Amino acid sequence: MTEVINFRSATGTPEILIVDDEPRLLNSLKSLLTSMGYSVTSANGGQEAIELLKFAQFDLVLLDLFMPEVTGHDVMDFIIESLIDISIIVVSGDTSIDSAISALHRGAYSFLRKPYEPDELLKTVDNALKKRQLEQENENLVQQLEQSERWYRYLVDNSPDIIYTLDSEGRFNFLNDRAEALLGYPTEQLIGQHYSHIVYHEDLETANYTLNEKRTEERATRNTEIRVKCLNEFKDDSEEIKLLTLEFSSFGIYEQDKLGGTQRYVGTYGVAKDVSPRKKAEQMINYQAYHDLLTGLANRMMFKDHMELAMAQAKRNNHMFAVMFLDLDRFKVVNDTLGHGIGDLLLVEVASRLKQCLREGDTLARLGGDEFTILLPQIKDREDAESAASKIVDSLALPFEIENHEVYASISVGISIYPTDGESIDTLIKNADIAMYDSKGKGRNRFQFYAKEMNVSFAEKLSLENLLRKALERNEFIVYYQPQVLTHANTITGMEALIRWRSPLHGMLSPDDFIPIAEETGLIVPIGEFVLRSACKQAKIWEKMNLHPLRVAVNISSQQIEQPNFVDYISELLQEFDLPGHVLELEITEGTILRDINMTNDKLVKLSKLGVRIALDDFGTGYSSLGYIKKFPINTIKIDRCFVHDLPGNPNNSSIVTALCSMADGLKLELIAEGVEKEEQMNFLRTLKCGEIQGFLFSKPLPVEEATKLLVNERSTHGAAPKQQILSL
Ligand SMILES: Nc1nc2c(ncn2[C@@H]2O[C@H](COP(=O)(O)O[C@H]3[C@@H](O)[C@H](n4cnc5c(=O)[nH]c(N)nc54)O[C@@H]3COP(=O)(O)O)[C@@H](O)[C@H]2O)c(=O)[nH]1
């Protein structure tokens, strides 16, 4: 490649090439121009000039036309063909006008005739160079403008915002590429369209104000949110129409009239920023602030907001509203045995059943864990709340089918009524909570209206709960034993272990005083284990004293049986005390079985295989379905004392007990009648061939020493030979 030498000096001195076949003229011209400060290169003839032009750059060439072989015209043709950027002044002795015209047509700046006046030549050279400089400056400017136009276009099209202009009628006459990317409309489809074509109808008024902006600069409209419709194809399947929220800033555009006088409004220039992601994030934050994320229900914050509204309306219209506090019974057991995943699913299912019990306008909220609240914003009377509450309690009666588990749940509900039970939001929630606790204490799976007296018992309960926690560590529990006796022979066959709490603060407490709280708090599990261990230990002691054969019966709460390791625990306990399984009888209620029939049956079968006996306690008070009893490995039925206490006088109870006795006989089940206090009850049961009785008639529950004495006496009377040593725990 030919190297191009730049003859244009770095200082900006113009480079001039002079071309002539007359050396004399060349020399004089060179001296003239050099004396004026130009940088001059001379070429002796057309061919030499062409050679120089091939690899050097000049600003100006002074060219003689008539030269032998290669003429000035040839040089000019070479310049044109080679697209050489150079100014040309033709200096020629040819006086014909054609020659001048031809030179000028080929792009010569000027034509000088020989002989020329030095001043004339210098002036022409100066003018040509000035013109050239101006042309170059102009070209630079054009290039800069083109470059900046390209940059501007690039920036506009790649802007994250829509940039547009509207004409004075509000029709789009420019949109950057972002508009199509965001809204879906091809640009050419929107050009010429009025902005109302894409503005969501509800926001049209705002749009009319914003997009017709005539003001400029600081006074113009900024950051106005307007929803814009996207092209149909842009919408999700779920949406009717896809809307984008854009934040518009717009400014009036004015043109000056030709005379530079008045300004004419020609349209609006605007920028629209897509704020939909921000809006979505705001909506999400807002949703999270007011909702429970697991169930989608209202959370405490929204519940209180709704209560505030209900209270304002109730005050204005002088009406009542109800607040309910709900807590799932034994939810902890579900979590502990089936895992938190199932626990969460249960909460979602419970929420959905609760929702079905409510009317439009009622608020159901989840406060966290297994606690829910309900607001009935307008009720006529307490019965309104009562019927809603009983519907709620009943709604959980059927088991939940969760991931192949049949889960039974029940709920305890407390109700407070505005204005009778409180005139502030917090008081009403607190009192509903207190009533809920009362409900739990009274056996769960029920509702309870708040009453002032509950405040005291609630406080008592709290302190009792704390004391109960410490009672285990401080060894304050003891086990009493109540004999179970053969009806026909008065022989003790078993001892029921019944817990007592020797509280330093409250004295001797019976199970009814603390078992409900122990169940609520889950403390029933360690407390129950204490009773089981004490009873097994005592059975071993009695065995060593030769007071056997004797079984010990222990009450088992549903939470105990729901413990995943319950069967193993019992098995290890029997091994530890070296007891055969049949020495231990576990008393469970129908309620326990019904909580989770499959799980309970599985465990009862395993326990039976260990030889452990199962007694169905409080029989007759629950569902008392004989059908299902057959399905379970039950050895004994305990007739509840409520059927026994007025025997034989009460014909109803007499027939029930008579039927139970014959049924037990038919099913080959053993029977124990509880709460036998009178001789005539005993005689009646004897005639019905009820196998065993338990009750004050024979003995109250006794401390271990007295129970042992009784056994020793009883065994010596009946011919056994007990060792005369009383061992206690
Ligand atoms: N989960 C556990 N529950 C237990 C445990 N220990 C007891 N309990 C349950 O507490 C309830 C009350 O028990 P308690 O106050 O001990 O009452 C027992 C007897 O004293 C009472 N009884 C016995 N005979 C008579 C009588 O002739 N008349 C009369 N009025 N009451 C009598 O009955 C209770 C025994 O009932 P039951 O268990 O159904 O056989 C009670 O429900 C206990 O089950 C424990 O360790 N864990």
Ligand as a Chemical Component Dictionary entry (heavy atoms), coordinates in Angstrom:
data_LIG
# 
_chem_comp.id                   LIG 
_chem_comp.type                 NON-POLYMER 
_chem_comp.pdbx_formal_charge   0 
_chem_comp.three_letter_code    LIG 
# 
loop_
_chem_comp_atom.comp_id 
_chem_comp_atom.atom_id 
_chem_comp_atom.alt_atom_id 
_chem_comp_atom.type_symbol 
_chem_comp_atom.charge 
_chem_comp_atom.model_Cartn_x 
_chem_comp_atom.model_Cartn_y 
_chem_comp_atom.model_Cartn_z 
_chem_comp_atom.pdbx_ordinal 
LIG N1  N1  N 0 -54.414 -38.203 82.166 1  
LIG C1  C1  C 0 -54.528 -38.483 83.454 2  
LIG N2  N2  N 0 -55.711 -38.310 84.057 3  
LIG C2  C2  C 0 -55.803 -38.609 85.349 4  
LIG C3  C3  C 0 -54.717 -39.085 86.085 5  
LIG N3  N3  N 0 -55.133 -39.267 87.344 6  
LIG C4  C4  C 0 -56.410 -38.955 87.381 7  
LIG N4  N4  N 0 -56.825 -38.561 86.174 8  
LIG C5  C5  C 0 -58.145 -38.161 85.765 9  
LIG O1  O1  O 0 -58.574 -37.087 86.522 10 
LIG C6  C6  C 0 -59.959 -37.186 86.727 11 
LIG C7  C7  C 0 -60.238 -37.059 88.192 12 
LIG O2  O2  O 0 -59.544 -38.060 88.902 13 
LIG P1  P1  P 0 -59.695 -38.189 90.430 14 
LIG O3  O3  O 0 -59.989 -36.894 91.053 15 
LIG O4  O4  O 0 -58.535 -38.991 90.890 16 
LIG O5  O5  O 0 -61.008 -39.017 90.523 17 
LIG C8  C8  C 0 -60.961 -40.431 90.403 18 
LIG C9  C9  C 0 -61.621 -41.007 91.595 19 
LIG O6  O6  O 0 -61.306 -40.355 92.768 20 
LIG C10 C10 C 0 -63.069 -40.859 91.251 21 
LIG N5  N5  N 0 -63.884 -41.840 91.947 22 
LIG C11 C11 C 0 -63.612 -43.156 92.188 23 
LIG N6  N6  N 0 -64.607 -43.713 92.856 24 
LIG C12 C12 C 0 -65.548 -42.758 93.066 25 
LIG C13 C13 C 0 -66.798 -42.727 93.687 26 
LIG O7  O7  O 0 -67.278 -43.741 94.227 27 
LIG N7  N7  N 0 -67.485 -41.583 93.676 28 
LIG C14 C14 C 0 -66.980 -40.467 93.110 29 
LIG N8  N8  N 0 -67.710 -39.361 93.145 30 
LIG N9  N9  N 0 -65.792 -40.445 92.529 31 
LIG C15 C15 C 0 -65.071 -41.568 92.463 32 
LIG O8  O8  O 0 -63.116 -41.144 89.859 33 
LIG C16 C16 C 0 -61.900 -40.750 89.264 34 
LIG C17 C17 C 0 -61.345 -41.906 88.485 35 
LIG O9  O9  O 0 -61.997 -41.848 87.291 36 
LIG P2  P2  P 0 -61.526 -42.697 86.066 37 
LIG O10 O10 O 0 -60.132 -42.281 85.686 38 
LIG O11 O11 O 0 -62.486 -42.360 85.008 39 
LIG O12 O12 O 0 -61.562 -44.098 86.483 40 
LIG C18 C18 C 0 -60.421 -38.523 86.228 41 
LIG O13 O13 O 0 -61.048 -38.344 84.991 42 
LIG C19 C19 C 0 -59.168 -39.272 86.032 43 
LIG O14 O14 O 0 -59.240 -40.150 84.921 44 
LIG C20 C20 C 0 -53.472 -39.256 85.412 45 
LIG O15 O15 O 0 -52.468 -39.690 85.978 46 
LIG N10 N10 N 0 -53.433 -38.947 84.091 47 
# 
loop_
_chem_comp_bond.comp_id 
_chem_comp_bond.atom_id_1 
_chem_comp_bond.atom_id_2 
_chem_comp_bond.value_order 
_chem_comp_bond.pdbx_ordinal 
LIG N1  C1  SING 1  
LIG C1  N2  DOUB 2  
LIG C1  N10 SING 3  
LIG N2  C2  SING 4  
LIG C2  C3  DOUB 5  
LIG C2  N4  SING 6  
LIG C3  N3  SING 7  
LIG C3  C20 SING 8  
LIG N3  C4  DOUB 9  
LIG C4  N4  SING 10 
LIG N4  C5  SING 11 
LIG C5  O1  SING 12 
LIG C5  C19 SING 13 
LIG O1  C6  SING 14 
LIG C6  C7  SING 15 
LIG C6  C18 SING 16 
LIG C7  O2  SING 17 
LIG O2  P1  SING 18 
LIG P1  O3  DOUB 19 
LIG P1  O4  SING 20 
LIG P1  O5  SING 21 
LIG O5  C8  SING 22 
LIG C8  C9  SING 23 
LIG C8  C16 SING 24 
LIG C9  O6  SING 25 
LIG C9  C10 SING 26 
LIG C10 N5  SING 27 
LIG C10 O8  SING 28 
LIG N5  C11 SING 29 
LIG N5  C15 SING 30 
LIG C11 N6  DOUB 31 
LIG N6  C12 SING 32 
LIG C12 C13 SING 33 
LIG C12 C15 DOUB 34 
LIG C13 O7  DOUB 35 
LIG C13 N7  SING 36 
LIG N7  C14 SING 37 
LIG C14 N8  SING 38 
LIG C14 N9  DOUB 39 
LIG N9  C15 SING 40 
LIG O8  C16 SING 41 
LIG C16 C17 SING 42 
LIG C17 O9  SING 43 
LIG O9  P2  SING 44 
LIG P2  O10 DOUB 45 
LIG P2  O11 SING 46 
LIG P2  O12 SING 47 
LIG C18 O13 SING 48 
LIG C18 C19 SING 49 
LIG C19 O14 SING 50 
LIG C20 O15 DOUB 51 
LIG C20 N10 SING 52 
# 
